[in-house]
Amino acid sequence: MAQRTVLFVLFDAVQSLDVTGPLEVFMGAEQHAPGTYRIRTASLDGAPVRTSSGLTLVPDQALDDPLDAHTLVVPGGQGTRTPDPALVGWLREHGPHAERLVSVCTGAILLAAAGLLDGRRATTHWAYCDKLARDHPDVEVDPDPIYVRDGHVATSAGVTSGIDLALALVEEDLGREVALGIARHLVVFLRRPGNQAQFSAQLAAQTAQREPLRDVQRWITEHPDADLTVESLATRASLSPRHFARAFQTETGMTPGRYVDRVRLEHARRLLEDTSDGVEEISRASGYGTPEAMRRAFVRALGAAPAEYRRRFRPAPAR
């Protein structure tokens, strides 16, 4: 395959992990398959930039230096709050020429300011989705997924989701085995599907203040196939069922039943994405008991039966 140039746009107050996370993925692919990617970083004038965490990044070149970028990556960070007009102008002029246009976190704000997201579906960090939708009404903002792909434009949510998106792009280019090797090296999941919510079940709920309730949260996550009725969980927390249910909702922001539903759904989705286990086996392992019970839960939450979900979101082989 022809070598693809991946260009990372740098600016003052950029989020360092928005740059280095995806960059490590593409660099890992290049090390695995030399000649696959040429990775470059550039700022407007080629001068070093200071990240929002205080690190200094020294770019390879200036943005106006000749370079035919296949994949243009625009990270986010505090520097997107008041976008540099010169940077927005550069993106407006050069962004349409990239074969793949990618943003990480609030980098979507820069793409939107340059008019590159008009008429497209996009996402960004959950804390800035309302702002993106309010400031750019021509953009269809989806606050839930960790990344969204609309044609040749791909936008990702907060910080680490840039790694997920980069892994998906490498998998598309080079296949699952290469992406898996990179994920193992970085000690991350091979790929969370783009439609996965920005919050996992554990992150969507607040962490309980009291240790017995935190222990119950951990138990649910580690044992989705166990007896997770309120009565059983209350016994584990040494509380009455009524006291437990009230305390759990007060401290986590959701009922025990809702938390269990989210954990089981997330567990089943991962097994469908990452294993070849049958639906019946997955339904038991995830605590649904029967394929029909799991099918109802999937249709209610995701609008798709488990088999259809697997067909749509299990990683595809390399082209």
Disulfide bonds with the S-S distance in Angstrom:
none
